[in-house]
Amino acid sequence: MTASAQPHFPPIESAAGAPSIELKLREITQLFNSLDPSPFNEQDLDHDAEEFIVGWARELPRRRPLHLVLHLEKPLPEGRDRASVADAIHHYFTYRATITRLELRQLFKQGQMSLLIGTAFLTGCLLLSRLIAPSDTGAAGSIAREGLTIGGWVAMWRPMQIYLYDWWPLWRLGALQRRLGGMKIDLRLPKVPQQPAGSSSP
């Protein structure tokens, strides 16, 4: 996003009491990725604009509806209206929520495979350490047994990381994207000057 977008508006309370995310743009095209050849209602949002919206949404109360207010310096281009802009933004965040859900599902599949591999490796290491125990009671045998035990448990690090820590940030992001996919969107357009009644153009 260009500097003229000025994405620095803090959230304020709207008239309905819902927290608002406010974004000032020169024109509506700044909100979308200019390199995306997709139809308007399927275009990706500009990366900086998305980060700004998502970042502010994370700071707002989770159980309250979100409200995005877009301040535009120029009127909407021909063929675009408020409804089409809102639909495009909703479509994008709904699509991102779907992608995040697929990533979460893939992460759990990776966790299952890692758990199977880790469990098999740990079992093998523990069995091998037991085989070493009766045949070698010296320092070398003790080191081998300890090394096999530690190595086996280290193999369990990845599945434990997935199931304890890695899944919930994706789950929270998906939940936030679903909220953004249904948020209220207002466009504040510049007022078009009206000619006084009875006046004529030169």
C-alpha positions in Angstrom: 0.0 0.0 0.0 1.3 3.5 -0.8 2.0 6.1 1.8 -1.2 8.0 0.8 -3.3 5.2 2.2 -2.3 6.3 5.7 -3.3 3.1 7.6 -3.0 4.6 11.1 -6.5 5.1 12.3 -7.2 3.7 15.8 -10.4 1.8 16.5 -13.3 4.0 17.7 -16.8 3.3 18.8 -19.4 3.5 16.1 -22.9 4.8 16.7 -24.1 1.2 17.1 -21.4 0.6 19.7 -19.3 -1.9 17.6 -15.6 -1.3 17.6 -14.6 0.3 14.3 -11.4 -0.2 12.2 -10.9 2.9 10.1 -8.8 3.1 7.0 -8.2 6.1 4.8 -7.5 5.6 1.1 -7.1 7.8 -1.9 -9.2 5.4 -4.1 -10.7 2.0 -3.6 -8.2 0.3 -5.9 -5.5 0.8 -3.2 -7.3 -1.7 -1.0 -6.8 -4.5 -3.5 -3.7 -6.2 -5.1 -3.2 -4.4 -8.4 -1.3 -7.5 -9.8 -4.3 -9.8 -9.3 -6.0 -10.5 -12.6 -9.1 -12.0 -11.0 -12.5 -10.3 -11.3 -13.1 -7.5 -8.8 -15.2 -9.5 -6.4 -12.5 -12.2 -6.3 -9.3 -10.1 -6.0 -6.9 -10.4 -3.1 -6.5 -7.5 -0.7 -3.4 -5.5 -0.7 -0.9 -7.2 1.7 -0.4 -4.1 3.8 -4.1 -3.3 4.0 -4.9 -6.9 5.1 -2.2 -6.8 7.8 -3.6 -3.5 9.0 -7.2 -4.8 9.2 -6.2 -8.1 10.7 -3.8 -6.5 13.2 -6.5 -4.1 14.5 -9.1 -6.8 14.6 -6.9 -8.9 16.9 -6.9 -6.0 19.4 -10.6 -5.6 19.5 -13.0 -7.6 21.8 -13.6 -11.1 20.3 -17.3 -11.3 21.2 -18.3 -8.0 19.6 -19.1 -7.5 15.9 -16.5 -5.9 13.8 -17.0 -2.7 11.8 -14.7 -1.5 8.9 -15.0 2.1 7.8 -13.2 3.0 4.6 -12.6 6.8 4.0 -12.1 7.4 0.3 -10.8 10.7 -1.2 -12.1 9.8 -4.7 -15.5 8.5 -5.8 -15.9 4.8 -6.7 -15.0 4.0 -10.3 -17.7 3.3 -12.8 -19.3 -0.1 -12.3 -18.4 -0.3 -8.6 -20.8 0.4 -5.7 -20.8 0.0 -1.9 -22.3 -3.5 -2.1 -19.7 -4.8 -4.6 -16.8 -3.5 -2.5 -18.3 -5.0 0.7 -18.9 -8.3 -1.2 -15.3 -8.3 -2.4 -13.9 -7.8 1.1 -16.2 -10.4 2.6 -15.3 -12.9 -0.1 -11.6 -12.4 0.5 -11.7 -13.0 4.2 -14.1 -16.0 3.8 -11.6 -17.5 1.3 -8.7 -16.9 3.6 -10.6 -18.6 6.5 -11.1 -21.6 4.2 -7.4 -21.7 3.4 -6.5 -21.4 7.1 -8.8 -24.3 7.9 -7.1 -26.4 5.2 -3.7 -25.5 6.7 -4.9 -26.5 10.1 -6.2 -29.8 8.8 -2.8 -30.4 7.1 -1.0 -29.6 10.3 -3.0 -32.2 12.2 -2.2 -34.8 9.5 1.5 -33.9 9.8 1.1 -34.2 13.6 -0.4 -37.7 13.2 2.4 -38.8 10.9 5.1 -37.3 13.2 3.5 -39.0 16.2 3.6 -42.4 14.5 7.2 -42.0 13.5 8.2 -40.6 16.9 6.4 -43.3 18.8 8.0 -46.0 16.7 11.4 -44.5 17.0 11.0 -44.1 20.8 9.9 -47.7 21.2 12.8 -48.9 19.2 15.3 -46.8 21.3 13.8 -48.1 24.6 13.9 -51.7 23.5 17.5 -51.4 22.2 18.5 -49.7 25.5 17.0 -52.7 27.4 19.0 -55.1 25.2 22.2 -53.3 26.0 21.5 -53.2 29.8 22.3 -56.9 30.8 25.3 -57.2 28.4 27.2 -54.1 29.3 27.2 -52.5 32.7 30.2 -50.3 32.2 30.4 -46.6 31.4 30.0 -47.1 27.7 26.9 -49.2 28.1 25.4 -46.5 30.5 26.1 -43.8 28.0 24.6 -45.8 25.2 21.4 -46.5 27.2 21.1 -42.8 28.2 21.7 -41.7 24.6 19.1 -44.0 23.2 16.6 -42.9 25.8 17.2 -39.2 25.2 17.3 -39.7 21.4 13.9 -41.5 21.5 12.2 -38.7 23.5 13.8 -36.0 21.3 12.0 -37.7 18.4 8.7 -36.9 20.1 9.5 -33.2 20.2 7.8 -32.4 16.8 4.4 -34.0 17.4 4.3 -32.5 20.9 5.0 -29.1 19.5 2.2 -29.5 17.0 -0.4 -30.7 19.4 0.6 -28.4 22.3 1.5 -25.1 20.5 1.3 -24.9 16.7 -2.4 -25.6 16.1 -4.1 -22.9 18.2 -2.6 -19.8 16.5 -4.0 -21.2 13.2 -7.4 -21.9 14.8 -7.6 -18.4 16.3 -6.6 -16.9 12.9 -9.3 -18.8 11.1 -11.9 -17.7 13.7 -10.8 -14.1 13.2 -11.0 -14.4 9.4 -14.5 -15.8 9.7 -15.5 -12.8 11.8 -13.9 -10.4 9.2 -15.8 -12.3 6.5 -19.1 -11.2 8.1 -18.2 -7.7 9.4 -20.1 -4.6 8.7 -18.5 -2.4 6.1 -19.1 1.3 5.5 -17.7 3.5 2.8 -17.3 7.2 3.4 -17.2 8.8 0.0 -16.4 12.4 -0.9 -19.4 14.6 -1.3 -20.1 15.6 -4.8 -20.7 19.4 -5.0 -24.2 20.3 -6.2 -24.9 23.2 -8.4 -27.5 25.6 -7.1 -31.0 25.2 -8.5 -31.5 27.2 -11.6 -27.9 27.8 -12.3 -26.5 26.8 -15.7 -23.1 25.7 -16.8 -21.0 28.3 -18.7 
